[in-house]
Amino acid sequence: MSSSEVRSAAQLEAALYGGSLEDRLSALRELCARLGERPRRGTNCHIHTNESFSVFRSPTEAVWQAAREGLAVLGINDHYTVAGHEEFGRACAIAGIAATFSLEAVAMDRAAETAHLLLNDPDNPGRVYLCGKGITRTPSDSSVAARSLALMRKTLEERNREMTVKVGQLFRERLNAEGPTWEDVRALTPRGNATERHLAWARLRRLRALADERGVLLNDLIERCCAAVPPAGADDAVLQIFLRAKLLKARMPCFVDESAEAFVSTEELRQIFLAFGAIPTYPVLGNPVTPGERDVEALLDRLEEQGFWAVEVIPHRNTRERLTEIVSAARRRWWPVFNGTEHNTPEARPLLDPFALDPDFAPWFSRSCALLLGHQIRVGRGEHGFVGEDGRPAIPDARERFEFFSNLGRSSGSFAPASLDRSAKQ
């Protein structure tokens, strides 16, 4: 390959996260043409993009990494927004990757809160992360679902604004300098959907600029700002995580507690997901094992009582033993187990988790992912999905329901890789 071709490839990769949507997709199309055909294997139904927070600077950039790794199925799963879905779907079509579309938000399980029971948030009793998997429609802005999501985003933004003010006060007290503004934070997002992680990123950028202005070491400023020594030789990703832990988390100087309005009830969030035509899904934390998740069978019983018939795992956060326990319990009930990698951090890592190809887990992950595609296809036709708008299963018998939607997804043509089809039949 000539130097001009190498430069051209670098320019194309840079275009994946800059310019217009059409520019990004055009660059992806050319890169995929150069990449050529390759075997597809493995599933990943849960990644975040820059529409919430991610190492990926656009949905298109995430799809390009999936194309290079040879992924068969990739799923977008941003917090509180579906803004990246159009770009993600078009990018996956260009790359020949089956796409799943999901949404994540945080609810409050009132009974667990009262009982001081930790679920999949290891620090806050009753607080529970939930996903709507397989989104097939977008409710109108005037709908209850859309207004509830908007209120949650607004409440979280108000909290982040308060923390930004506290960060500014800390910069003035400890560094005799102005801190990052709210506009600095918002500028790191395409549509203003800022999170704690954006605050940490903006802070690091401001500290780096101060270090350059004053001709001092960045780590010295970080140490003065945090009253703690940062890890030696840390890259930007590690420094962002360090700054968040030392300044923004509970009991740290810039922490602001969330308002109760930030969290709807578990049932309200389930209804929001149903309004989006999705399958309400519970992500099992895995590590650490919380009291509410210790007994997997009891957890699944509790979920079923609440109208949930699907779970999700981030395999690399689990031990093999724990993952076996979760997947085995779900299989006995013929529940799907969706797998993913999150990528909700500044750290780069593969999209293809080793457990996603492990023969102990890959067949069920594959069949579950096919079920998700089958749900998207069927609801897209105006027919009853894995669960209906009322939240009830389409087919009463769990095994029949699972096999019907999984077979539909595998036979649709969007889940074509022969290697995955073979594993799915095991």
C-alpha positions as CSV (number, residue, x, y, z in Angstrom):
1,M,0.0,0.0,0.0
2,S,1.4,3.4,-1.0
3,S,1.8,6.3,1.4
4,S,-0.9,8.2,-0.4
5,E,-3.4,5.3,0.1
6,V,-2.5,5.1,3.8
7,R,-3.1,8.8,4.2
8,S,-6.4,8.5,2.2
9,A,-7.5,5.7,4.6
10,A,-6.6,7.9,7.6
11,Q,-8.6,10.8,6.1
12,L,-11.6,8.5,5.6
13,E,-11.5,7.3,9.2
14,A,-11.3,10.9,10.4
15,A,-14.4,11.6,8.3
16,L,-16.4,9.0,10.3
17,Y,-16.8,11.4,13.2
18,G,-16.7,14.8,11.5
19,G,-18.7,16.7,9.0
20,S,-22.3,15.9,7.9
21,L,-24.1,12.6,8.3
22,E,-23.8,12.0,4.5
23,D,-20.1,12.6,4.7
24,R,-19.7,10.0,7.5
25,L,-21.8,7.4,5.6
26,S,-19.9,8.1,2.4
27,A,-16.6,7.6,4.1
28,L,-17.9,4.3,5.7
29,R,-19.0,3.1,2.3
30,E,-15.6,3.6,0.8
31,L,-13.8,2.0,3.8
32,C,-16.1,-1.0,3.7
33,A,-15.5,-1.4,0.0
34,R,-11.7,-1.5,0.6
35,L,-12.2,-4.0,3.5
36,G,-14.1,-6.4,1.3
37,E,-16.2,-9.4,2.3
38,R,-15.3,-11.3,5.4
39,P,-16.9,-13.9,7.6
40,R,-19.4,-12.5,10.1
41,R,-19.6,-13.9,13.6
42,G,-20.6,-12.9,17.1
43,T,-23.4,-10.6,18.5
44,N,-23.3,-7.4,20.5
45,C,-26.7,-5.9,21.3
46,H,-25.6,-3.2,23.7
47,I,-23.3,-0.3,22.8
48,H,-23.5,3.4,23.6
49,T,-22.5,6.1,21.1
50,N,-21.7,9.8,21.4
51,E,-25.4,10.4,21.6
52,S,-25.1,9.5,25.3
53,F,-21.4,8.9,26.1
54,S,-18.9,6.6,24.4
55,V,-15.4,6.1,23.1
56,F,-17.2,6.2,19.7
57,R,-17.4,9.7,18.3
58,S,-20.4,8.8,16.1
59,P,-22.6,5.8,15.5
60,T,-20.9,5.4,12.1
61,E,-17.5,5.1,13.8
62,A,-18.9,2.3,16.0
63,V,-20.2,0.4,12.9
64,W,-16.8,0.7,11.3
65,Q,-15.1,-1.0,14.2
66,A,-17.7,-3.7,14.1
67,A,-17.0,-4.2,10.4
68,R,-13.3,-4.5,11.0
69,E,-13.9,-7.1,13.7
70,G,-16.3,-9.0,11.5
71,L,-19.4,-8.7,13.8
72,A,-22.6,-10.2,12.6
73,V,-25.0,-8.2,14.7
74,L,-24.6,-4.8,16.5
75,G,-27.1,-3.0,18.7
76,I,-27.3,0.7,19.7
77,N,-28.4,1.3,23.2
78,D,-28.0,5.0,24.3
79,H,-29.2,6.5,27.5
80,Y,-32.5,8.4,27.3
81,T,-32.4,9.0,23.5
82,V,-33.0,7.4,20.1
83,A,-31.3,10.3,18.3
84,G,-28.5,8.0,16.9
85,H,-30.8,5.3,15.5
86,E,-31.2,6.6,12.0
87,E,-27.4,7.1,11.4
88,F,-26.7,3.7,13.1
89,G,-29.2,1.8,10.9
90,R,-28.0,3.4,7.7
91,A,-24.4,2.7,8.7
92,C,-25.1,-1.0,9.5
93,A,-26.9,-1.4,6.2
94,I,-23.7,-0.1,4.4
95,A,-21.5,-2.5,6.4
96,G,-23.8,-5.5,5.9
97,I,-24.3,-5.8,9.7
98,A,-27.7,-6.7,11.2
99,A,-28.8,-3.9,13.4
100,T,-30.8,-3.8,16.7
101,F,-32.2,-0.7,18.2
102,S,-32.6,-0.1,21.9
103,L,-32.8,2.5,24.7
104,E,-31.6,2.6,28.3
105,A,-32.9,4.6,31.2
106,V,-32.9,4.4,35.0
107,A,-36.0,3.8,37.1
108,M,-36.7,3.4,40.8
109,D,-38.1,0.2,42.1
110,R,-40.1,1.6,45.0
111,A,-40.4,-1.7,46.9
112,A,-36.7,-2.4,46.6
113,E,-36.0,1.2,47.7
114,T,-38.2,0.8,50.8
115,A,-36.4,-2.5,51.6
116,H,-33.0,-0.9,51.0
117,L,-32.3,-3.6,48.4
118,L,-29.5,-3.2,45.9
119,L,-30.3,-4.4,42.4
120,N,-28.2,-3.5,39.3
121,D,-27.0,-0.2,40.7
122,P,-24.5,-1.4,43.4
123,D,-24.5,2.0,45.2
124,N,-28.2,3.0,45.4
125,P,-31.0,0.9,46.8
126,G,-33.9,0.5,44.5
127,R,-32.3,2.2,41.6
128,V,-32.5,0.0,38.5
129,Y,-31.1,0.3,35.0
130,L,-33.6,-1.0,32.4
131,C,-33.5,-1.4,28.6
132,G,-36.1,-1.4,25.9
133,K,-34.7,-3.8,23.3
134,G,-35.8,-3.8,19.7
135,I,-37.3,-0.4,19.3
136,T,-39.7,-0.3,16.3
137,R,-41.4,3.1,16.6
138,T,-40.9,6.6,18.0
139,P,-43.9,8.0,20.0
140,S,-44.9,11.6,19.3
141,D,-43.4,14.4,21.3
142,S,-46.8,14.9,23.0
143,S,-47.0,11.3,24.2
144,V,-46.7,10.3,27.8
145,A,-43.5,8.3,26.9
146,A,-41.8,11.1,25.1
147,R,-42.7,13.7,27.8
148,S,-41.5,11.4,30.6
149,L,-38.1,10.8,28.9
150,A,-37.8,14.6,28.3
151,L,-38.5,15.3,32.0
152,M,-35.9,12.8,33.0
153,R,-33.3,14.3,30.7
154,K,-34.2,17.8,31.9
155,T,-33.8,16.8,35.5
156,L,-30.5,15.1,34.9
157,E,-29.3,18.2,33.0
158,E,-30.2,20.5,35.9
159,R,-28.1,18.2,38.2
160,N,-25.2,18.3,35.8
161,R,-25.4,22.1,35.6
162,E,-25.2,22.3,39.4
163,M,-22.1,20.1,39.4
164,T,-20.5,22.2,36.7
165,V,-21.0,25.3,39.0
166,K,-19.4,23.4,41.9
167,V,-16.5,22.4,39.6
168,G,-16.0,26.0,38.8
169,Q,-15.9,26.9,42.5
170,L,-13.3,24.2,43.1
171,F,-11.1,25.4,40.2
172,R,-11.1,28.9,41.6
173,E,-10.3,27.7,45.1
174,R,-7.6,25.2,44.3
175,L,-6.2,26.4,41.0
176,N,-7.0,30.2,40.9
177,A,-8.6,29.6,37.5
178,E,-12.0,29.4,35.8
179,G,-13.3,25.9,35.3
180,P,-15.1,24.5,32.3
181,T,-18.5,26.1,31.6
182,W,-21.7,24.4,30.9
183,E,-21.3,25.3,27.2
184,D,-17.9,23.6,27.3
185,V,-19.7,20.5,28.5
186,R,-22.5,20.7,26.0
187,A,-20.1,21.2,23.1
188,L,-18.8,17.6,23.7
189,T,-22.2,16.2,22.8
190,P,-24.0,16.3,19.4
191,R,-27.4,17.2,20.9
192,G,-26.7,18.3,24.5
193,N,-27.4,15.0,26.1
194,A,-24.6,15.5,28.6
195,T,-23.7,13.1,31.5
196,E,-21.3,13.0,34.4
197,R,-18.7,11.5,32.0
198,H,-18.9,14.6,29.8
199,L,-18.2,16.8,32.9
200,A,-15.1,14.7,33.7
201,W,-14.0,15.0,30.0
202,A,-14.5,18.8,30.0
203,R,-12.6,19.1,33.2
204,L,-9.6,17.2,31.8
205,R,-9.6,19.4,28.7
206,R,-9.6,22.5,30.8
207,L,-6.8,21.2,33.0
208,R,-4.7,20.4,30.0
209,A,-5.2,23.9,28.6
210,L,-4.2,25.4,32.0
211,A,-1.1,23.2,32.1
212,D,-0.1,24.4,28.6
213,E,-0.8,28.0,29.6
214,R,1.2,27.8,32.8
215,G,4.0,25.5,31.5
216,V,3.4,23.0,34.3
217,L,2.8,19.2,34.3
218,L,-0.8,18.1,33.8
219,N,-0.6,15.6,36.6
220,D,0.5,18.3,39.1
221,L,-2.7,20.3,38.3
222,I,-4.8,17.2,38.6
223,E,-3.3,16.4,42.0
224,R,-4.0,19.9,43.2
225,C,-7.6,19.8,41.8
226,C,-8.5,16.4,43.2
227,A,-6.3,16.4,46.4
228,A,-5.2,13.0,45.2
229,V,-2.3,11.6,43.1
230,P,-3.4,10.4,39.6
231,P,-2.1,7.1,38.3
232,A,1.4,7.5,36.8
233,G,1.5,7.3,33.0
234,A,-2.2,7.3,32.7
235,D,-3.8,8.0,29.3
236,D,-6.8,10.4,28.9
237,A,-9.3,7.6,29.4
238,V,-7.9,6.7,32.8
239,L,-7.6,10.4,33.8
240,Q,-11.2,11.0,32.9
241,I,-12.3,8.1,35.1
242,F,-10.0,9.3,37.9
243,L,-11.4,12.8,37.8
244,R,-15.0,11.5,37.9
245,A,-14.3,9.3,40.8
246,K,-12.5,11.9,42.9
247,L,-14.8,14.9,42.2
248,L,-18.2,13.8,41.0
249,K,-19.1,10.6,42.7
250,A,-21.0,10.4,46.1
251,R,-19.2,12.0,49.0
252,M,-16.9,13.9,46.6
253,P,-16.6,17.7,46.6
254,C,-18.6,18.4,43.4
255,F,-21.3,15.7,43.9
256,V,-25.0,16.7,43.6
257,D,-27.6,14.1,44.5
258,E,-30.2,13.3,41.8
259,S,-33.7,14.7,42.1
260,A,-36.5,12.2,42.6
261,E,-38.0,13.5,39.3
262,A,-35.0,11.8,37.5
263,F,-36.5,8.4,38.2
264,V,-39.9,7.1,37.1
265,S,-41.1,3.9,38.7
266,T,-40.1,0.5,37.2
267,E,-43.7,0.1,35.8
268,E,-43.7,3.6,34.3
269,L,-40.4,2.9,32.5
270,R,-41.7,-0.5,31.3
271,Q,-44.6,1.4,29.8
272,I,-42.3,3.8,28.1
273,F,-40.4,1.0,26.5
274,L,-43.7,-0.6,25.3
275,A,-44.7,2.7,23.7
276,F,-41.5,2.5,21.7
277,G,-42.5,-1.0,20.5
278,A,-39.6,-2.6,22.5
279,I,-39.1,-5.6,24.8
280,P,-38.7,-4.4,28.4
281,T,-35.4,-6.0,29.6
282,Y,-33.4,-6.2,32.8
283,P,-29.6,-5.9,32.6
284,V,-28.1,-8.2,35.2
285,L,-25.1,-6.5,36.7
286,G,-23.0,-9.6,37.4
287,N,-20.1,-8.0,39.2
288,P,-20.4,-7.1,42.0
289,V,-23.1,-9.5,42.9
290,T,-25.7,-7.4,44.8
291,P,-28.1,-8.8,47.3
292,G,-31.0,-8.3,44.9
293,E,-29.2,-10.4,42.2
294,R,-27.5,-13.0,44.4
295,D,-30.3,-15.5,43.9
296,V,-30.8,-15.6,40.1
297,E,-34.0,-17.7,40.2
298,A,-35.6,-15.4,42.8
299,L,-34.5,-12.4,40.6
300,L,-36.2,-13.8,37.5
301,D,-39.3,-14.6,39.5
302,R,-39.5,-11.0,40.7
303,L,-39.0,-9.7,37.1
304,E,-41.7,-11.9,35.8
305,E,-44.1,-10.5,38.4
306,Q,-43.2,-7.1,37.1
307,G,-43.8,-8.0,33.4
308,F,-40.3,-8.7,32.3
309,W,-39.4,-11.8,30.2
310,A,-35.9,-10.9,29.0
311,V,-32.5,-10.2,30.5
312,E,-29.2,-8.8,29.3
313,V,-25.6,-9.3,30.3
314,I,-22.3,-7.5,29.7
315,P,-20.2,-10.7,29.7
316,H,-16.7,-9.2,30.3
317,R,-18.0,-7.9,33.7
318,N,-18.8,-11.4,34.8
319,T,-16.9,-14.5,35.8
320,R,-17.5,-17.7,33.8
321,E,-19.3,-19.2,36.8
322,R,-21.6,-16.2,37.3
323,L,-22.4,-16.0,33.5
324,T,-23.2,-19.7,33.5
325,E,-25.6,-19.2,36.4
326,I,-27.4,-16.3,34.7
327,V,-27.6,-17.9,31.2
328,S,-28.6,-21.3,32.6
329,A,-31.4,-19.9,34.7
330,A,-32.8,-17.9,31.7
331,R,-32.5,-20.9,29.3
332,R,-34.6,-23.0,31.7
333,R,-37.4,-20.5,31.3
334,W,-36.8,-19.9,27.6
335,W,-35.9,-16.3,28.2
336,P,-33.7,-14.5,25.8
337,V,-30.3,-13.3,27.1
338,F,-29.0,-10.3,25.1
339,N,-25.2,-9.7,25.3
340,G,-23.2,-6.5,24.8
341,T,-20.1,-4.6,25.7
342,E,-21.5,-1.2,26.8
343,H,-18.6,1.0,25.6
344,N,-20.1,3.7,27.9
345,T,-16.6,4.8,28.9
346,P,-13.7,6.7,27.2
347,E,-11.7,3.4,27.1
348,A,-11.2,1.6,23.8
349,R,-11.9,-2.1,23.8
350,P,-13.1,-4.8,21.3
351,L,-16.7,-5.0,20.3
352,L,-16.5,-8.8,20.1
353,D,-16.3,-10.0,23.6
354,P,-14.6,-13.4,24.0
355,F,-17.6,-14.8,25.8
356,A,-19.7,-13.9,22.7
357,L,-17.9,-16.6,20.8
358,D,-17.6,-19.1,23.7
359,P,-19.3,-22.4,22.9
360,D,-20.9,-22.4,26.4
361,F,-22.7,-19.1,25.7
362,A,-22.6,-18.2,22.0
363,P,-25.5,-20.4,20.9
364,W,-27.9,-18.8,23.4
365,F,-26.7,-15.3,22.7
366,S,-27.1,-16.0,19.0
367,R,-30.6,-17.4,19.3
368,S,-31.6,-14.5,21.6
369,C,-30.2,-11.9,19.2
370,A,-32.2,-13.6,16.4
371,L,-35.3,-13.3,18.6
372,L,-34.7,-9.6,18.9
373,L,-34.4,-9.3,15.1
374,G,-37.5,-11.3,14.7
375,H,-39.4,-9.0,17.1
376,Q,-38.2,-5.9,15.1
377,I,-39.3,-7.5,11.9
378,R,-42.7,-8.6,13.1
379,V,-43.6,-5.3,14.8
380,G,-42.3,-3.5,11.8
381,R,-45.0,-5.3,9.8
382,G,-47.7,-4.1,12.2
383,E,-48.0,-7.5,13.8
384,H,-47.7,-8.7,17.4
385,G,-44.1,-8.7,18.7
386,F,-42.4,-10.8,21.4
387,V,-44.6,-8.7,23.7
388,G,-47.4,-6.6,22.6
389,E,-48.3,-3.0,23.3
390,D,-50.0,-4.2,26.5
391,G,-46.7,-5.9,27.6
392,R,-48.2,-9.4,27.4
393,P,-46.3,-12.1,25.6
394,A,-47.4,-12.8,22.0
395,I,-47.4,-16.5,22.6
396,P,-48.3,-17.9,26.0
397,D,-45.9,-20.9,25.9
398,A,-42.4,-19.6,26.6
399,R,-40.5,-22.2,24.5
400,E,-42.9,-21.8,21.6
401,R,-42.6,-18.0,21.8
402,F,-38.8,-18.1,22.0
403,E,-38.4,-20.4,19.0
404,F,-41.0,-18.6,16.9
405,F,-39.3,-15.2,17.1
406,S,-35.8,-16.7,17.0
407,N,-36.5,-18.7,13.9
408,L,-38.1,-15.6,12.3
409,G,-35.0,-13.6,12.9
410,R,-32.7,-16.3,11.5
411,S,-34.8,-16.8,8.4
412,S,-35.2,-13.1,7.6
413,G,-31.9,-12.7,5.7
414,S,-30.7,-10.1,8.1
415,F,-29.1,-12.7,10.2
416,A,-27.4,-14.6,7.4
417,P,-23.9,-15.7,8.6
418,A,-23.7,-19.5,8.3
419,S,-21.4,-19.8,11.3
420,L,-24.0,-18.1,13.5
421,D,-26.9,-20.1,12.0
422,R,-25.1,-23.3,12.9
423,S,-24.3,-22.2,16.5
424,A,-27.9,-21.1,16.9
425,K,-29.2,-24.6,16.3
426,Q,-27.1,-26.2,19.0
